[in-house]
């Protein structure tokens, strides 16, 4: 039986499409350390207002600080100005904090970020007692951010059983669950 050329072409297209769908993405993690992978931008003077971290794919973290907290944002590496298209990861207390950002990668390309945010609150005794700081860390939570779509982050209490594994599982679901944004 001889197949006409148009049927052979359709059969080849179907085989290529089936093989492309059959190969699942290889999911891995990469990490950005705040004290190791981040530095003032090259054009900053000695009083830099923020740090930029080494890029991961087309994204990079930016760390800014106020009198009390660090704020950590993500932006595209091609952003022409500071703050363009930021994703706010969260905050941490202090200015010399060492922390990590976990990047979830599919075939080496970032699709989600996991950040351990500190929940900062005013200390109830700071005006009543000497040597009590005004702010304290009241807890921590893992914030899982989708880099493929602008959706609210998923928050997981850091004290939850297997919190890190749960955060990875929830991030990875963005690749496999087609009903979620």
CORMOJO-V378320 format. One record per residue. N is the residue number from 1. RES is the residue in one letter. PHI is phi in degrees with one decimal (* if undefined). PSI is psi in whole degrees, -180 to 180 (NA if undefined). OMEGA is omega in degrees with one decimal (none if undefined). Layout:
# CORMOJO-V378320
n-><N & N>
res-><RES & RES>
phi-><PHI & PHI>
psi-><PSI & PSI>
omega-><OMEGA & OMEGA>
This chain:
# CORMOJO-V378320
n-><1 & 2 & 3 & 4 & 5 & 6 & 7 & 8 & 9 & 10 & 11 & 12 & 13 & 14 & 15 & 16 & 17 & 18 & 19 & 20 & 21 & 22 & 23 & 24 & 25 & 26 & 27 & 28 & 29 & 30 & 31 & 32 & 33 & 34 & 35 & 36 & 37 & 38 & 39 & 40 & 41 & 42 & 43 & 44 & 45 & 46 & 47 & 48 & 49 & 50 & 51 & 52 & 53 & 54 & 55 & 56 & 57 & 58 & 59 & 60 & 61 & 62 & 63 & 64 & 65 & 66 & 67 & 68 & 69 & 70 & 71 & 72 & 73 & 74 & 75 & 76 & 77 & 78 & 79 & 80 & 81 & 82 & 83 & 84 & 85 & 86 & 87 & 88 & 89 & 90 & 91 & 92 & 93 & 94 & 95 & 96 & 97 & 98 & 99 & 100 & 101 & 102 & 103 & 104 & 105 & 106 & 107 & 108 & 109 & 110 & 111 & 112 & 113 & 114 & 115 & 116 & 117 & 118 & 119 & 120 & 121 & 122 & 123 & 124 & 125 & 126 & 127 & 128 & 129 & 130 & 131 & 132 & 133 & 134 & 135 & 136 & 137 & 138 & 139 & 140 & 141 & 142 & 143 & 144 & 145 & 146 & 147 & 148 & 149 & 150 & 151 & 152 & 153 & 154 & 155 & 156 & 157 & 158 & 159 & 160 & 161 & 162 & 163 & 164 & 165 & 166 & 167 & 168 & 169 & 170 & 171 & 172 & 173 & 174 & 175 & 176 & 177 & 178 & 179 & 180 & 181>
res-><X & X & X & X & X & X & X & X & X & X & X & X & X & X & X & X & X & X & X & X & X & X & X & X & X & X & X & X & X & X & X & X & X & X & X & X & X & X & X & X & X & X & X & X & X & X & X & X & X & X & X & X & X & X & X & X & X & X & X & X & X & X & X & X & X & X & X & X & X & X & X & X & X & X & X & X & X & X & X & X & X & X & X & X & X & X & X & X & X & X & X & X & X & X & X & X & X & X & X & X & X & X & X & X & X & X & X & X & X & X & X & X & X & X & X & X & X & X & X & X & X & X & X & X & X & X & X & X & X & X & X & X & X & X & X & X & X & X & X & X & X & X & X & X & X & X & X & X & X & X & X & X & X & X & X & X & X & X & X & X & X & X & X & X & X & X & X & X & X & X & X & X & X & X & X & X & X & X & X & X & X>
phi-><* & -104.4 & -90.3 & -67.5 & -55.3 & -66.9 & -71.4 & -63.3 & -62.0 & -63.2 & -63.4 & -64.5 & -62.0 & -64.1 & -65.7 & -64.0 & -64.1 & -65.5 & -70.0 & -68.2 & -74.9 & -75.2 & -88.4 & -72.2 & -68.3 & -86.3 & -101.5 & -137.1 & -124.6 & -130.8 & -129.2 & -112.8 & -97.9 & -63.3 & -87.8 & -103.3 & -106.8 & -125.7 & -154.3 & -60.6 & -62.8 & -56.8 & -90.2 & -83.0 & -88.7 & -66.2 & -107.3 & -61.2 & -87.4 & -159.2 & -117.8 & -112.9 & -101.2 & -57.6 & -66.6 & -123.8 & 62.8 & -95.7 & -118.2 & -147.9 & -88.5 & -131.9 & -114.7 & -117.3 & -141.0 & -115.8 & -65.8 & -118.3 & -124.2 & -95.4 & -118.2 & -118.2 & -126.5 & -114.8 & -146.3 & -67.5 & -65.2 & -86.9 & -59.2 & -82.2 & -140.2 & -59.9 & 90.2 & -71.0 & 50.8 & -77.1 & -112.7 & -82.6 & -73.9 & 155.0 & -132.4 & -144.7 & -82.5 & 98.9 & -116.8 & -119.7 & -68.3 & -103.1 & -143.7 & -122.1 & -113.0 & -99.0 & -100.1 & -94.2 & -117.4 & -113.0 & 52.4 & 84.7 & -109.0 & -66.9 & -126.5 & -155.2 & -133.0 & -117.2 & -130.5 & -91.1 & -92.1 & -90.2 & -91.5 & -102.0 & -140.0 & -70.5 & -70.2 & -64.9 & -103.7 & -66.3 & -92.1 & -91.8 & -122.4 & -75.4 & 60.1 & -105.3 & -66.7 & -69.3 & -122.0 & -144.6 & -87.7 & -92.4 & 164.5 & -138.5 & -144.7 & -92.4 & -111.7 & -106.6 & -112.8 & -85.9 & -90.9 & -92.7 & -150.6 & -83.2 & -131.0 & -60.8 & -69.1 & -89.3 & -114.3 & -127.2 & -57.6 & -64.1 & -84.2 & -62.9 & -59.2 & 53.6 & -59.0 & -64.5 & -65.2 & -64.1 & -62.5 & -64.1 & -61.6 & -67.7 & -64.3 & -64.0 & -63.2 & -63.1 & -84.3 & -102.5 & -96.2 & -75.4 & -84.9 & -96.7 & -71.6>
psi-><126 & 129 & 141 & 153 & -35 & -35 & -36 & -43 & -45 & -40 & -42 & -42 & -43 & -41 & -42 & -43 & -41 & -40 & -34 & -37 & -26 & -23 & 104 & 155 & 145 & 117 & 128 & 179 & 149 & 157 & 142 & 123 & 131 & -37 & -17 & -38 & 6 & 143 & 164 & 150 & 154 & -30 & 5 & 152 & -165 & -19 & 54 & 141 & -11 & 168 & 145 & 139 & 162 & 138 & 150 & 109 & -130 & 12 & 153 & 151 & 152 & 131 & 121 & 163 & 153 & -165 & -23 & -44 & 161 & 141 & 137 & 125 & 159 & 144 & 160 & 145 & -24 & 6 & 132 & -20 & 157 & 133 & -2 & 130 & 47 & 149 & 120 & 110 & -46 & -163 & 164 & 152 & 136 & 172 & -6 & 25 & 137 & 119 & 169 & 150 & 127 & 124 & 129 & 127 & 138 & 114 & 40 & -1 & 129 & 135 & -15 & 160 & 141 & 128 & 132 & 102 & 140 & 139 & 111 & 133 & 162 & 134 & 130 & -23 & 9 & -27 & -15 & -30 & 150 & 153 & 26 & 125 & 154 & -33 & 154 & 164 & 117 & -9 & -177 & 155 & 151 & 129 & 124 & 119 & 133 & 124 & -8 & -20 & 149 & 95 & 157 & 146 & 155 & 134 & 131 & 124 & 133 & -25 & -4 & 148 & 131 & 44 & -43 & -44 & -39 & -41 & -43 & -42 & -43 & -39 & -47 & -26 & -25 & -25 & -32 & -25 & 104 & -11 & -11 & 149 & NA>
omega-><-178.4 & 179.5 & 175.7 & -177.2 & -178.9 & 178.2 & 177.2 & 178.7 & 178.4 & 178.4 & 178.3 & 178.3 & 179.5 & 178.9 & 178.6 & 179.7 & 179.4 & -179.8 & 178.8 & 179.3 & -175.6 & -177.2 & 179.0 & 179.4 & 172.4 & -176.8 & 179.0 & 176.4 & 169.9 & -175.1 & 171.7 & 176.9 & -175.4 & -176.5 & -176.8 & -170.7 & -175.4 & -178.3 & 174.8 & 178.1 & -175.1 & -177.5 & -178.2 & 174.8 & -177.7 & -178.9 & -178.4 & -179.4 & -177.9 & 175.8 & 172.3 & -177.2 & 177.8 & -179.9 & 169.9 & -173.2 & -179.7 & -178.2 & 170.5 & 179.1 & 176.1 & -178.0 & 175.9 & -179.6 & 173.3 & 179.4 & -172.7 & -170.6 & 167.7 & 171.1 & -175.6 & -179.8 & 172.6 & 172.9 & 177.9 & -178.8 & 179.7 & -179.4 & -176.6 & 178.5 & 179.5 & 176.8 & 178.9 & 179.9 & -177.9 & 166.8 & -177.8 & 179.5 & -178.9 & -175.7 & 175.5 & -178.9 & 175.8 & -178.0 & -179.2 & -176.1 & 173.9 & -178.8 & -179.9 & 170.5 & 177.7 & 177.4 & 172.9 & -174.3 & 171.5 & -176.3 & 176.1 & -178.3 & -178.7 & 175.8 & 179.7 & 179.1 & 175.1 & -176.9 & 177.3 & -178.3 & 172.8 & 175.2 & -174.1 & 177.2 & 177.4 & 179.6 & -175.9 & -175.9 & -170.6 & 178.2 & -175.6 & -174.1 & 175.6 & 175.7 & 174.5 & -178.7 & -179.2 & -177.4 & 178.0 & 175.6 & -177.8 & -179.9 & 178.0 & 174.5 & 174.0 & 177.3 & -178.1 & -176.1 & 176.9 & 178.4 & -177.3 & -177.8 & 178.0 & 176.8 & 177.9 & 178.6 & 173.1 & 179.6 & -179.4 & 177.6 & -176.5 & 179.7 & 178.4 & 178.2 & 178.6 & -175.8 & -179.2 & 179.3 & 178.2 & 178.6 & 178.7 & 179.9 & -179.6 & 177.1 & -177.3 & 179.2 & 177.9 & 178.0 & -171.4 & -177.8 & -175.3 & 179.3 & 179.6 & 176.7 & none>
